[in-house]
Amino acid sequence: MPQTVFVEISGESGNSYATIVRNNAHLNITSLFGEKKYRAPEEDTLSVVPGFLGAYPNAFLVVDEADLDHFVDTVTTMRVESDYTLLLDNFGVRRTSPDFWRQGDAFHAAFEIDSPIEYGLFDYNRLENR
């Protein structure tokens, strides 16, 4: 999973939004250099936070409420890159998608309503397109 993923969950009563954050596990964080030798990727976790966390999303996902169980199963069983590609094929909005800007605007509008004091424009420079 990327570091920060914005998720729209659409349902009959409207849309809700969440952020999935990847927590990188380390054996030691005493140095800024040589991070790879101190990483413990088998201990990485994901956190799901209601609303928006961060300003630099790496991916957009859109999930219908009826597909939420399938979505969770897909995320929790991912092990290799092709599993992530399948997740994007089913739920992702890539930069090349005709719906990309509409979806980005929906995230901005929801963020402004949910957090008017913290609201600001998201930076899409880190968005992946794989």
Backbone atoms as SQL, in Angstrom:
CREATE TABLE atoms (id INTEGER PRIMARY KEY, chain TEXT, resi INTEGER, resn TEXT, atom TEXT, x REAL, y REAL, z REAL);
INSERT INTO atoms VALUES
  (1, 'A', 1, 'MET', 'N', 0.847, -1.191, 0.000),
  (2, 'A', 1, 'MET', 'CA', 0.000, 0.000, 0.000),
  (3, 'A', 1, 'MET', 'C', 0.882, 1.240, 0.000),
  (4, 'A', 2, 'PRO', 'N', 0.394, 2.279, -0.652),
  (5, 'A', 2, 'PRO', 'CA', 1.111, 3.551, -0.583),
  (6, 'A', 2, 'PRO', 'C', 1.029, 4.142, 0.825),
  (7, 'A', 3, 'GLN', 'N', 1.756, 5.205, 1.043),
  (8, 'A', 3, 'GLN', 'CA', 1.803, 5.831, 2.361),
  (9, 'A', 3, 'GLN', 'C', 0.457, 6.430, 2.775),
  (10, 'A', 4, 'THR', 'N', -0.209, 7.132, 1.854),
  (11, 'A', 4, 'THR', 'CA', -1.460, 7.827, 2.174),
  (12, 'A', 4, 'THR', 'C', -2.468, 7.623, 1.046),
  (13, 'A', 5, 'VAL', 'N', -3.636, 7.095, 1.384),
  (14, 'A', 5, 'VAL', 'CA', -4.673, 6.828, 0.385),
  (15, 'A', 5, 'VAL', 'C', -5.975, 7.472, 0.855),
  (16, 'A', 6, 'PHE', 'N', -6.565, 8.294, 0.000),
  (17, 'A', 6, 'PHE', 'CA', -7.878, 8.864, 0.285),
  (18, 'A', 6, 'PHE', 'C', -8.938, 7.915, -0.259),
  (19, 'A', 7, 'VAL', 'N', -9.959, 7.647, 0.560),
  (20, 'A', 7, 'VAL', 'CA', -11.017, 6.713, 0.185),
  (21, 'A', 7, 'VAL', 'C', -12.369, 7.404, 0.301),
  (22, 'A', 8, 'GLU', 'N', -13.166, 7.272, -0.756),
  (23, 'A', 8, 'GLU', 'CA', -14.555, 7.715, -0.718),
  (24, 'A', 8, 'GLU', 'C', -15.418, 6.476, -0.606),
  (25, 'A', 9, 'ILE', 'N', -16.296, 6.454, 0.383),
  (26, 'A', 9, 'ILE', 'CA', -17.228, 5.340, 0.555),
  (27, 'A', 9, 'ILE', 'C', -18.606, 5.885, 0.237),
  (28, 'A', 10, 'SER', 'N', -19.168, 5.400, -0.870),
  (29, 'A', 10, 'SER', 'CA', -20.464, 5.916, -1.301),
  (30, 'A', 10, 'SER', 'C', -21.566, 4.959, -0.875),
  (31, 'A', 11, 'GLY', 'N', -22.609, 5.534, -0.302),
  (32, 'A', 11, 'GLY', 'CA', -23.737, 4.749, 0.165),
  (33, 'A', 11, 'GLY', 'C', -25.048, 5.452, -0.103),
  (34, 'A', 12, 'GLU', 'N', -26.114, 4.801, 0.265),
  (35, 'A', 12, 'GLU', 'CA', -27.452, 5.363, 0.035),
  (36, 'A', 12, 'GLU', 'C', -27.664, 6.673, 0.786),
  (37, 'A', 13, 'SER', 'N', -27.038, 6.792, 1.958),
  (38, 'A', 13, 'SER', 'CA', -27.236, 8.007, 2.761),
  (39, 'A', 13, 'SER', 'C', -26.197, 9.081, 2.456),
  (40, 'A', 14, 'GLY', 'N', -25.407, 8.886, 1.418),
  (41, 'A', 14, 'GLY', 'CA', -24.389, 9.874, 1.047),
  (42, 'A', 14, 'GLY', 'C', -22.998, 9.277, 1.083),
  (43, 'A', 15, 'ASN', 'N', -22.023, 10.121, 0.897),
  (44, 'A', 15, 'ASN', 'CA', -20.635, 9.672, 0.863),
  (45, 'A', 15, 'ASN', 'C', -19.941, 9.981, 2.175),
  (46, 'A', 16, 'SER', 'N', -19.032, 9.091, 2.545),
  (47, 'A', 16, 'SER', 'CA', -18.149, 9.362, 3.674),
  (48, 'A', 16, 'SER', 'C', -16.720, 9.188, 3.185),
  (49, 'A', 17, 'TYR', 'N', -15.794, 9.743, 3.948),
  (50, 'A', 17, 'TYR', 'CA', -14.410, 9.771, 3.515),
  (51, 'A', 17, 'TYR', 'C', -13.500, 9.285, 4.624),
  (52, 'A', 18, 'ALA', 'N', -12.424, 8.624, 4.214),
  (53, 'A', 18, 'ALA', 'CA', -11.437, 8.120, 5.163),
  (54, 'A', 18, 'ALA', 'C', -10.060, 8.183, 4.511),
  (55, 'A', 19, 'THR', 'N', -9.053, 8.100, 5.345),
  (56, 'A', 19, 'THR', 'CA', -7.678, 8.035, 4.880),
  (57, 'A', 19, 'THR', 'C', -7.065, 6.747, 5.401),
  (58, 'A', 20, 'ILE', 'N', -6.410, 6.016, 4.522),
  (59, 'A', 20, 'ILE', 'CA', -5.650, 4.834, 4.939),
  (60, 'A', 20, 'ILE', 'C', -4.185, 5.252, 4.961),
  (61, 'A', 21, 'VAL', 'N', -3.536, 5.041, 6.095),
  (62, 'A', 21, 'VAL', 'CA', -2.141, 5.418, 6.269),
  (63, 'A', 21, 'VAL', 'C', -1.317, 4.158, 6.523),
  (64, 'A', 22, 'ARG', 'N', -0.224, 4.008, 5.788),
  (65, 'A', 22, 'ARG', 'CA', 0.682, 2.885, 6.025),
  (66, 'A', 22, 'ARG', 'C', 1.687, 3.303, 7.087),
  (67, 'A', 23, 'ASN', 'N', 1.785, 2.497, 8.124),
  (68, 'A', 23, 'ASN', 'CA', 2.731, 2.729, 9.206),
  (69, 'A', 23, 'ASN', 'C', 3.952, 1.841, 8.968),
  (70, 'A', 24, 'ASN', 'N', 5.091, 2.446, 8.722),
  (71, 'A', 24, 'ASN', 'CA', 6.310, 1.695, 8.437),
  (72, 'A', 24, 'ASN', 'C', 7.017, 1.317, 9.733),
  (73, 'A', 25, 'ALA', 'N', 7.234, 0.017, 9.921),
  (74, 'A', 25, 'ALA', 'CA', 7.915, -0.469, 11.121),
  (75, 'A', 25, 'ALA', 'C', 9.433, -0.415, 10.921),
  (76, 'A', 26, 'HIS', 'N', 10.122, -0.061, 11.991),
  (77, 'A', 26, 'HIS', 'CA', 11.586, 0.008, 11.981),
  (78, 'A', 26, 'HIS', 'C', 12.138, -0.720, 13.207),
  (79, 'A', 27, 'LEU', 'N', 13.291, -1.312, 13.048),
  (80, 'A', 27, 'LEU', 'CA', 13.982, -1.932, 14.177),
  (81, 'A', 27, 'LEU', 'C', 14.703, -0.868, 14.996),
  (82, 'A', 28, 'ASN', 'N', 15.095, 0.210, 14.315),
  (83, 'A', 28, 'ASN', 'CA', 15.890, 1.236, 14.941),
  (84, 'A', 28, 'ASN', 'C', 15.718, 2.523, 14.127),
  (85, 'A', 29, 'ILE', 'N', 15.610, 3.655, 14.782),
  (86, 'A', 29, 'ILE', 'CA', 15.480, 4.926, 14.060),
  (87, 'A', 29, 'ILE', 'C', 16.513, 5.943, 14.544),
  (88, 'A', 30, 'THR', 'N', 17.727, 5.471, 14.754),
  (89, 'A', 30, 'THR', 'CA', 18.765, 6.348, 15.275),
  (90, 'A', 30, 'THR', 'C', 19.465, 7.155, 14.191),
  (91, 'A', 31, 'SER', 'N', 19.189, 6.833, 12.913),
  (92, 'A', 31, 'SER', 'CA', 19.876, 7.533, 11.835),
  (93, 'A', 31, 'SER', 'C', 18.911, 7.816, 10.690),
  (94, 'A', 32, 'LEU', 'N', 19.151, 8.913, 10.001),
  (95, 'A', 32, 'LEU', 'CA', 18.357, 9.244, 8.822),
  (96, 'A', 32, 'LEU', 'C', 18.816, 8.457, 7.603),
  (97, 'A', 33, 'PHE', 'N', 20.004, 7.885, 7.688),
  (98, 'A', 33, 'PHE', 'CA', 20.594, 7.200, 6.547),
  (99, 'A', 33, 'PHE', 'C', 20.519, 5.689, 6.729),
  (100, 'A', 34, 'GLY', 'N', 20.521, 4.966, 5.630),
  (101, 'A', 34, 'GLY', 'CA', 20.494, 3.504, 5.685),
  (102, 'A', 34, 'GLY', 'C', 19.197, 2.943, 6.236),
  (103, 'A', 35, 'GLU', 'N', 18.099, 3.612, 5.924),
  (104, 'A', 35, 'GLU', 'CA', 16.810, 3.200, 6.479),
  (105, 'A', 35, 'GLU', 'C', 16.473, 1.762, 6.136),
  (106, 'A', 36, 'LYS', 'N', 16.783, 1.335, 4.916),
  (107, 'A', 36, 'LYS', 'CA', 16.391, -0.010, 4.475),
  (108, 'A', 36, 'LYS', 'C', 16.912, -1.108, 5.387),
  (109, 'A', 37, 'LYS', 'N', 18.105, -0.957, 5.915),
  (110, 'A', 37, 'LYS', 'CA', 18.644, -2.037, 6.750),
  (111, 'A', 37, 'LYS', 'C', 17.977, -2.088, 8.123),
  (112, 'A', 38, 'TYR', 'N', 17.241, -1.036, 8.497),
  (113, 'A', 38, 'TYR', 'CA', 16.537, -1.015, 9.782),
  (114, 'A', 38, 'TYR', 'C', 15.028, -1.216, 9.653),
  (115, 'A', 39, 'ARG', 'N', 14.556, -1.383, 8.423),
  (116, 'A', 39, 'ARG', 'CA', 13.115, -1.585, 8.202),
  (117, 'A', 39, 'ARG', 'C', 12.697, -2.988, 8.613),
  (118, 'A', 40, 'ALA', 'N', 11.466, -3.114, 9.086),
  (119, 'A', 40, 'ALA', 'CA', 10.854, -4.407, 9.419),
  (120, 'A', 40, 'ALA', 'C', 9.498, -4.463, 8.719),
  (121, 'A', 41, 'PRO', 'N', 9.488, -4.620, 7.374),
  (122, 'A', 41, 'PRO', 'CA', 8.234, -4.520, 6.620),
  (123, 'A', 41, 'PRO', 'C', 7.180, -5.550, 7.020),
  (124, 'A', 42, 'GLU', 'N', 7.605, -6.669, 7.564),
  (125, 'A', 42, 'GLU', 'CA', 6.626, -7.676, 8.001),
  (126, 'A', 42, 'GLU', 'C', 5.809, -7.182, 9.195),
  (127, 'A', 43, 'GLU', 'N', 6.259, -6.115, 9.825),
  (128, 'A', 43, 'GLU', 'CA', 5.535, -5.540, 10.961),
  (129, 'A', 43, 'GLU', 'C', 4.778, -4.260, 10.590),
  (130, 'A', 44, 'ASP', 'N', 4.786, -3.891, 9.307),
  (131, 'A', 44, 'ASP', 'CA', 4.029, -2.721, 8.868),
  (132, 'A', 44, 'ASP', 'C', 2.546, -2.934, 9.151),
  (133, 'A', 45, 'THR', 'N', 1.858, -1.850, 9.413),
  (134, 'A', 45, 'THR', 'CA', 0.413, -1.904, 9.646),
  (135, 'A', 45, 'THR', 'C', -0.271, -0.812, 8.830),
  (136, 'A', 46, 'LEU', 'N', -1.589, -0.883, 8.789),
  (137, 'A', 46, 'LEU', 'CA', -2.401, 0.164, 8.169),
  (138, 'A', 46, 'LEU', 'C', -3.316, 0.747, 9.223),
  (139, 'A', 47, 'SER', 'N', -3.509, 2.051, 9.157),
  (140, 'A', 47, 'SER', 'CA', -4.478, 2.728, 10.016),
  (141, 'A', 47, 'SER', 'C', -5.535, 3.349, 9.123),
  (142, 'A', 48, 'VAL', 'N', -6.785, 3.251, 9.541),
  (143, 'A', 48, 'VAL', 'CA', -7.884, 3.889, 8.828),
  (144, 'A', 48, 'VAL', 'C', -8.390, 5.021, 9.714),
  (145, 'A', 49, 'VAL', 'N', -8.322, 6.231, 9.174),
  (146, 'A', 49, 'VAL', 'CA', -8.686, 7.424, 9.921),
  (147, 'A', 49, 'VAL', 'C', -9.891, 8.068, 9.243),
  (148, 'A', 50, 'PRO', 'N', -10.952, 8.368, 9.984),
  (149, 'A', 50, 'PRO', 'CA', -12.087, 9.064, 9.368),
  (150, 'A', 50, 'PRO', 'C', -11.664, 10.437, 8.860),
  (151, 'A', 51, 'GLY', 'N', -12.169, 10.805, 7.708),
  (152, 'A', 51, 'GLY', 'CA', -11.849, 12.109, 7.140),
  (153, 'A', 51, 'GLY', 'C', -10.526, 12.088, 6.399),
  (154, 'A', 52, 'PHE', 'N', -9.858, 13.227, 6.414),
  (155, 'A', 52, 'PHE', 'CA', -8.633, 13.398, 5.634),
  (156, 'A', 52, 'PHE', 'C', -7.454, 13.646, 6.557),
  (157, 'A', 53, 'LEU', 'N', -6.399, 12.908, 6.312),
  (158, 'A', 53, 'LEU', 'CA', -5.163, 13.067, 7.066),
  (159, 'A', 53, 'LEU', 'C', -4.039, 13.256, 6.056),
  (160, 'A', 54, 'GLY', 'N', -3.374, 14.375, 6.147),
  (161, 'A', 54, 'GLY', 'CA', -2.302, 14.656, 5.209),
  (162, 'A', 54, 'GLY', 'C', -2.799, 15.454, 4.016),
  (163, 'A', 55, 'ALA', 'N', -1.845, 15.995, 3.282),
  (164, 'A', 55, 'ALA', 'CA', -2.179, 16.827, 2.126),
  (165, 'A', 55, 'ALA', 'C', -1.602, 16.275, 0.835),
  (166, 'A', 56, 'TYR', 'N', -0.893, 15.133, 0.925),
  (167, 'A', 56, 'TYR', 'CA', -0.209, 14.561, -0.230),
  (168, 'A', 56, 'TYR', 'C', -0.674, 13.126, -0.471),
  (169, 'A', 57, 'PRO', 'N', -1.874, 12.926, -0.976),
  (170, 'A', 57, 'PRO', 'CA', -2.330, 11.548, -1.193),
  (171, 'A', 57, 'PRO', 'C', -1.496, 10.862, -2.278),
  (172, 'A', 58, 'ASN', 'N', -1.321, 9.560, -2.107),
  (173, 'A', 58, 'ASN', 'CA', -0.616, 8.760, -3.111),
  (174, 'A', 58, 'ASN', 'C', -1.583, 8.027, -4.030),
  (175, 'A', 59, 'ALA', 'N', -2.843, 7.888, -3.600),
  (176, 'A', 59, 'ALA', 'CA', -3.834, 7.184, -4.413),
  (177, 'A', 59, 'ALA', 'C', -5.234, 7.582, -3.967),
  (178, 'A', 60, 'PHE', 'N', -6.175, 7.436, -4.904),
  (179, 'A', 60, 'PHE', 'CA', -7.598, 7.628, -4.635),
  (180, 'A', 60, 'PHE', 'C', -8.286, 6.271, -4.798),
  (181, 'A', 61, 'LEU', 'N', -9.145, 5.948, -3.852),
  (182, 'A', 61, 'LEU', 'CA', -9.975, 4.756, -3.976),
  (183, 'A', 61, 'LEU', 'C', -11.423, 5.157, -3.755),
  (184, 'A', 62, 'VAL', 'N', -12.319, 4.537, -4.519),
  (185, 'A', 62, 'VAL', 'CA', -13.758, 4.780, -4.385),
  (186, 'A', 62, 'VAL', 'C', -14.414, 3.431, -4.173),
  (187, 'A', 63, 'VAL', 'N', -15.143, 3.314, -3.063),
  (188, 'A', 63, 'VAL', 'CA', -15.749, 2.037, -2.683),
  (189, 'A', 63, 'VAL', 'C', -17.239, 2.239, -2.461),
  (190, 'A', 64, 'ASP', 'N', -18.043, 1.418, -3.108),
  (191, 'A', 64, 'ASP', 'CA', -19.474, 1.410, -2.836),
  (192, 'A', 64, 'ASP', 'C', -19.681, 0.690, -1.512),
  (193, 'A', 65, 'GLU', 'N', -20.561, 1.214, -0.694),
  (194, 'A', 65, 'GLU', 'CA', -20.827, 0.616, 0.617),
  (195, 'A', 65, 'GLU', 'C', -21.146, -0.877, 0.522),
  (196, 'A', 66, 'ALA', 'N', -21.825, -1.275, -0.532),
  (197, 'A', 66, 'ALA', 'CA', -22.176, -2.685, -0.715),
  (198, 'A', 66, 'ALA', 'C', -20.946, -3.550, -0.975),
  (199, 'A', 67, 'ASP', 'N', -19.862, -2.949, -1.451),
  (200, 'A', 67, 'ASP', 'CA', -18.627, -3.684, -1.752),
  (201, 'A', 67, 'ASP', 'C', -17.584, -3.568, -0.651),
  (202, 'A', 68, 'LEU', 'N', -17.955, -3.016, 0.489),
  (203, 'A', 68, 'LEU', 'CA', -16.994, -2.756, 1.551),
  (204, 'A', 68, 'LEU', 'C', -16.312, -4.034, 2.053),
  (205, 'A', 69, 'ASP', 'N', -17.053, -5.115, 2.231),
  (206, 'A', 69, 'ASP', 'CA', -16.451, -6.375, 2.687),
  (207, 'A', 69, 'ASP', 'C', -15.429, -6.886, 1.672),
  (208, 'A', 70, 'HIS', 'N', -15.775, -6.822, 0.399),
  (209, 'A', 70, 'HIS', 'CA', -14.852, -7.248, -0.659),
  (210, 'A', 70, 'HIS', 'C', -13.599, -6.364, -0.652),
  (211, 'A', 71, 'PHE', 'N', -13.790, -5.069, -0.479),
  (212, 'A', 71, 'PHE', 'CA', -12.672, -4.132, -0.419),
  (213, 'A', 71, 'PHE', 'C', -11.735, -4.487, 0.740),
  (214, 'A', 72, 'VAL', 'N', -12.285, -4.681, 1.917),
  (215, 'A', 72, 'VAL', 'CA', -11.469, -5.012, 3.092),
  (216, 'A', 72, 'VAL', 'C', -10.726, -6.329, 2.872),
  (217, 'A', 73, 'ASP', 'N', -11.402, -7.324, 2.333),
  (218, 'A', 73, 'ASP', 'CA', -10.741, -8.603, 2.036),
  (219, 'A', 73, 'ASP', 'C', -9.595, -8.409, 1.049),
  (220, 'A', 74, 'THR', 'N', -9.819, -7.597, 0.038),
  (221, 'A', 74, 'THR', 'CA', -8.784, -7.349, -0.970),
  (222, 'A', 74, 'THR', 'C', -7.565, -6.678, -0.340),
  (223, 'A', 75, 'VAL', 'N', -7.796, -5.677, 0.491),
  (224, 'A', 75, 'VAL', 'CA', -6.688, -4.958, 1.126),
  (225, 'A', 75, 'VAL', 'C', -5.934, -5.860, 2.105),
  (226, 'A', 76, 'THR', 'N', -6.651, -6.610, 2.913),
  (227, 'A', 76, 'THR', 'CA', -5.995, -7.406, 3.952),
  (228, 'A', 76, 'THR', 'C', -5.277, -8.637, 3.409),
  (229, 'A', 77, 'THR', 'N', -5.564, -9.024, 2.194),
  (230, 'A', 77, 'THR', 'CA', -4.881, -10.195, 1.627),
  (231, 'A', 77, 'THR', 'C', -3.806, -9.826, 0.612),
  (232, 'A', 78, 'MET', 'N', -3.555, -8.541, 0.415),
  (233, 'A', 78, 'MET', 'CA', -2.530, -8.120, -0.544),
  (234, 'A', 78, 'MET', 'C', -1.149, -8.551, -0.050),
  (235, 'A', 79, 'ARG', 'N', -0.371, -9.126, -0.983),
  (236, 'A', 79, 'ARG', 'CA', 0.988, -9.551, -0.633),
  (237, 'A', 79, 'ARG', 'C', 2.028, -9.115, -1.666),
  (238, 'A', 80, 'VAL', 'N', 1.600, -9.007, -2.917),
  (239, 'A', 80, 'VAL', 'CA', 2.533, -8.687, -3.999),
  (240, 'A', 80, 'VAL', 'C', 1.967, -7.540, -4.834),
  (241, 'A', 81, 'GLU', 'N', 2.810, -6.984, -5.698),
  (242, 'A', 81, 'GLU', 'CA', 2.435, -5.838, -6.520),
  (243, 'A', 81, 'GLU', 'C', 1.177, -6.094, -7.349),
  (244, 'A', 82, 'SER', 'N', 1.027, -7.307, -7.879),
  (245, 'A', 82, 'SER', 'CA', -0.149, -7.598, -8.703),
  (246, 'A', 82, 'SER', 'C', -1.442, -7.548, -7.880),
  (247, 'A', 83, 'ASP', 'N', -1.364, -7.812, -6.578),
  (248, 'A', 83, 'ASP', 'CA', -2.540, -7.675, -5.710),
  (249, 'A', 83, 'ASP', 'C', -2.946, -6.206, -5.602),
  (250, 'A', 84, 'TYR', 'N', -1.951, -5.332, -5.519),
  (251, 'A', 84, 'TYR', 'CA', -2.238, -3.900, -5.454),
  (252, 'A', 84, 'TYR', 'C', -2.825, -3.408, -6.779),
  (253, 'A', 85, 'THR', 'N', -2.300, -3.923, -7.885),
  (254, 'A', 85, 'THR', 'CA', -2.839, -3.566, -9.203),
  (255, 'A', 85, 'THR', 'C', -4.304, -3.968, -9.294),
  (256, 'A', 86, 'LEU', 'N', -4.641, -5.139, -8.782),
  (257, 'A', 86, 'LEU', 'CA', -6.034, -5.601, -8.775),
  (258, 'A', 86, 'LEU', 'C', -6.910, -4.676, -7.927),
  (259, 'A', 87, 'LEU', 'N', -6.382, -4.234, -6.784),
  (260, 'A', 87, 'LEU', 'CA', -7.125, -3.285, -5.946),
  (261, 'A', 87, 'LEU', 'C', -7.420, -2.014, -6.736),
  (262, 'A', 88, 'LEU', 'N', -6.413, -1.494, -7.437),
  (263, 'A', 88, 'LEU', 'CA', -6.614, -0.285, -8.236),
  (264, 'A', 88, 'LEU', 'C', -7.576, -0.530, -9.393),
  (265, 'A', 89, 'ASP', 'N', -7.496, -1.700, -10.006),
  (266, 'A', 89, 'ASP', 'CA', -8.411, -2.018, -11.105),
  (267, 'A', 89, 'ASP', 'C', -9.864, -2.015, -10.629),
  (268, 'A', 90, 'ASN', 'N', -10.088, -2.466, -9.400),
  (269, 'A', 90, 'ASN', 'CA', -11.452, -2.560, -8.875),
  (270, 'A', 90, 'ASN', 'C', -11.950, -1.289, -8.202),
  (271, 'A', 91, 'PHE', 'N', -11.051, -0.562, -7.536),
  (272, 'A', 91, 'PHE', 'CA', -11.491, 0.560, -6.705),
  (273, 'A', 91, 'PHE', 'C', -10.744, 1.868, -6.962),
  (274, 'A', 92, 'GLY', 'N', -9.669, 1.837, -7.715),
  (275, 'A', 92, 'GLY', 'CA', -8.820, 3.015, -7.866),
  (276, 'A', 92, 'GLY', 'C', -9.298, 4.003, -8.896),
  (277, 'A', 93, 'VAL', 'N', -8.890, 5.253, -8.697),
  (278, 'A', 93, 'VAL', 'CA', -9.079, 6.313, -9.684),
  (279, 'A', 93, 'VAL', 'C', -7.673, 6.801, -10.016),
  (280, 'A', 94, 'ARG', 'N', -7.166, 6.329, -11.141),
  (281, 'A', 94, 'ARG', 'CA', -5.803, 6.682, -11.544),
  (282, 'A', 94, 'ARG', 'C', -5.760, 8.090, -12.140),
  (283, 'A', 95, 'ARG', 'N', -4.561, 8.644, -12.218),
  (284, 'A', 95, 'ARG', 'CA', -4.393, 9.989, -12.797),
  (285, 'A', 95, 'ARG', 'C', -4.866, 10.053, -14.239),
  (286, 'A', 96, 'THR', 'N', -4.818, 8.925, -14.929),
  (287, 'A', 96, 'THR', 'CA', -5.224, 8.877, -16.334),
  (288, 'A', 96, 'THR', 'C', -6.717, 8.632, -16.514),
  (289, 'A', 97, 'SER', 'N', -7.432, 8.450, -15.420),
  (290, 'A', 97, 'SER', 'CA', -8.867, 8.189, -15.485),
  (291, 'A', 97, 'SER', 'C', -9.626, 9.454, -15.879),
  (292, 'A', 98, 'PRO', 'N', -10.666, 9.322, -16.718),
  (293, 'A', 98, 'PRO', 'CA', -11.488, 10.495, -17.035),
  (294, 'A', 98, 'PRO', 'C', -12.186, 11.077, -15.800),
  (295, 'A', 99, 'ASP', 'N', -12.312, 10.271, -14.735),
  (296, 'A', 99, 'ASP', 'CA', -12.963, 10.733, -13.507),
  (297, 'A', 99, 'ASP', 'C', -11.991, 11.348, -12.497),
  (298, 'A', 100, 'PHE', 'N', -10.714, 11.422, -12.862),
  (299, 'A', 100, 'PHE', 'CA', -9.712, 11.871, -11.895),
  (300, 'A', 100, 'PHE', 'C', -10.028, 13.249, -11.305),
  (301, 'A', 101, 'TRP', 'N', -10.247, 14.236, -12.142),
  (302, 'A', 101, 'TRP', 'CA', -10.455, 15.588, -11.621),
  (303, 'A', 101, 'TRP', 'C', -11.788, 15.723, -10.906),
  (304, 'A', 102, 'ARG', 'N', -12.813, 15.041, -11.383),
  (305, 'A', 102, 'ARG', 'CA', -14.090, 15.055, -10.669),
  (306, 'A', 102, 'ARG', 'C', -13.905, 14.477, -9.271),
  (307, 'A', 103, 'GLN', 'N', -13.148, 13.386, -9.166),
  (308, 'A', 103, 'GLN', 'CA', -12.916, 12.763, -7.868),
  (309, 'A', 103, 'GLN', 'C', -12.069, 13.663, -6.967),
  (310, 'A', 104, 'GLY', 'N', -11.038, 14.263, -7.543),
  (311, 'A', 104, 'GLY', 'CA', -10.219, 15.197, -6.766),
  (312, 'A', 104, 'GLY', 'C', -11.040, 16.359, -6.239),
  (313, 'A', 105, 'ASP', 'N', -11.923, 16.881, -7.069),
  (314, 'A', 105, 'ASP', 'CA', -12.800, 17.966, -6.633),
  (315, 'A', 105, 'ASP', 'C', -13.740, 17.513, -5.518),
  (316, 'A', 106, 'ALA', 'N', -14.219, 16.267, -5.604),
  (317, 'A', 106, 'ALA', 'CA', -15.105, 15.730, -4.559),
  (318, 'A', 106, 'ALA', 'C', -14.364, 15.632, -3.224),
  (319, 'A', 107, 'PHE', 'N', -13.101, 15.188, -3.264),
  (320, 'A', 107, 'PHE', 'CA', -12.306, 15.132, -2.035),
  (321, 'A', 107, 'PHE', 'C', -12.101, 16.533, -1.458),
  (322, 'A', 108, 'HIS', 'N', -11.769, 17.504, -2.310),
  (323, 'A', 108, 'HIS', 'CA', -11.578, 18.874, -1.835),
  (324, 'A', 108, 'HIS', 'C', -12.853, 19.436, -1.210),
  (325, 'A', 109, 'ALA', 'N', -13.979, 19.232, -1.877),
  (326, 'A', 109, 'ALA', 'CA', -15.254, 19.760, -1.365),
  (327, 'A', 109, 'ALA', 'C', -15.602, 19.128, -0.016),
  (328, 'A', 110, 'ALA', 'N', -15.394, 17.822, 0.100),
  (329, 'A', 110, 'ALA', 'CA', -15.691, 17.134, 1.362),
  (330, 'A', 110, 'ALA', 'C', -14.758, 17.613, 2.474),
  (331, 'A', 111, 'PHE', 'N', -13.492, 17.817, 2.144),
  (332, 'A', 111, 'PHE', 'CA', -12.526, 18.294, 3.132),
  (333, 'A', 111, 'PHE', 'C', -12.897, 19.686, 3.630),
  (334, 'A', 112, 'GLU', 'N', -13.326, 20.546, 2.719),
  (335, 'A', 112, 'GLU', 'CA', -13.715, 21.903, 3.110),
  (336, 'A', 112, 'GLU', 'C', -14.916, 21.885, 4.047),
  (337, 'A', 113, 'ILE', 'N', -15.871, 20.993, 3.793),
  (338, 'A', 113, 'ILE', 'CA', -17.060, 20.903, 4.652),
  (339, 'A', 113, 'ILE', 'C', -16.705, 20.289, 6.002),
  (340, 'A', 114, 'ASP', 'N', -15.920, 19.205, 5.990),
  (341, 'A', 114, 'ASP', 'CA', -15.582, 18.493, 7.230),
  (342, 'A', 114, 'ASP', 'C', -14.598, 19.246, 8.113),
  (343, 'A', 115, 'SER', 'N', -13.681, 19.969, 7.512),
  (344, 'A', 115, 'SER', 'CA', -12.605, 20.621, 8.276),
  (345, 'A', 115, 'SER', 'C', -12.335, 22.023, 7.741),
  (346, 'A', 116, 'PRO', 'N', -13.269, 22.945, 7.919),
  (347, 'A', 116, 'PRO', 'CA', -13.105, 24.271, 7.312),
  (348, 'A', 116, 'PRO', 'C', -11.897, 25.049, 7.839),
  (349, 'A', 117, 'ILE', 'N', -11.469, 24.786, 9.049),
  (350, 'A', 117, 'ILE', 'CA', -10.312, 25.511, 9.591),
  (351, 'A', 117, 'ILE', 'C', -9.008, 24.961, 9.010),
  (352, 'A', 118, 'GLU', 'N', -8.912, 23.639, 8.901),
  (353, 'A', 118, 'GLU', 'CA', -7.694, 23.004, 8.381),
  (354, 'A', 118, 'GLU', 'C', -7.666, 22.949, 6.862),
  (355, 'A', 119, 'TYR', 'N', -8.790, 23.237, 6.238),
  (356, 'A', 119, 'TYR', 'CA', -8.929, 23.071, 4.799),
  (357, 'A', 119, 'TYR', 'C', -7.863, 23.820, 4.012),
  (358, 'A', 120, 'GLY', 'N', -7.391, 23.150, 2.988),
  (359, 'A', 120, 'GLY', 'CA', -6.469, 23.731, 2.026),
  (360, 'A', 120, 'GLY', 'C', -6.437, 22.809, 0.824),
  (361, 'A', 121, 'LEU', 'N', -5.764, 23.203, -0.195),
  (362, 'A', 121, 'LEU', 'CA', -5.706, 22.383, -1.395),
  (363, 'A', 121, 'LEU', 'C', -4.772, 21.197, -1.190),
  (364, 'A', 122, 'PHE', 'N', -5.184, 20.038, -1.695),
  (365, 'A', 122, 'PHE', 'CA', -4.325, 18.868, -1.656),
  (366, 'A', 122, 'PHE', 'C', -3.274, 18.987, -2.752),
  (367, 'A', 123, 'ASP', 'N', -2.119, 18.434, -2.504),
  (368, 'A', 123, 'ASP', 'CA', -1.027, 18.428, -3.473),
  (369, 'A', 123, 'ASP', 'C', -0.985, 17.045, -4.124),
  (370, 'A', 124, 'TYR', 'N', -1.206, 16.994, -5.419),
  (371, 'A', 124, 'TYR', 'CA', -1.275, 15.720, -6.136),
  (372, 'A', 124, 'TYR', 'C', 0.053, 15.298, -6.760),
  (373, 'A', 125, 'ASN', 'N', 1.144, 15.953, -6.409),
  (374, 'A', 125, 'ASN', 'CA', 2.440, 15.612, -6.976),
  (375, 'A', 125, 'ASN', 'C', 2.903, 14.207, -6.619),
  (376, 'A', 126, 'ARG', 'N', 2.420, 13.654, -5.537),
  (377, 'A', 126, 'ARG', 'CA', 2.853, 12.315, -5.106),
  (378, 'A', 126, 'ARG', 'C', 1.890, 11.210, -5.524),
  (379, 'A', 127, 'LEU', 'N', 0.849, 11.566, -6.257),
  (380, 'A', 127, 'LEU', 'CA', -0.105, 10.554, -6.709),
  (381, 'A', 127, 'LEU', 'C', 0.556, 9.586, -7.683),
  (382, 'A', 128, 'GLU', 'N', 0.326, 8.318, -7.438),
  (383, 'A', 128, 'GLU', 'CA', 0.863, 7.270, -8.312),
  (384, 'A', 128, 'GLU', 'C', -0.085, 7.062, -9.479),
  (385, 'A', 129, 'ASN', 'N', 0.420, 6.460, -10.524),
  (386, 'A', 129, 'ASN', 'CA', -0.434, 6.110, -11.653),
  (387, 'A', 129, 'ASN', 'C', -0.117, 4.692, -12.131),
  (388, 'A', 130, 'ARG', 'N', 0.071, 3.804, -11.178),
  (389, 'A', 130, 'ARG', 'CA', 0.406, 2.432, -11.586),
  (390, 'A', 130, 'ARG', 'C', -0.789, 1.538, -11.635);
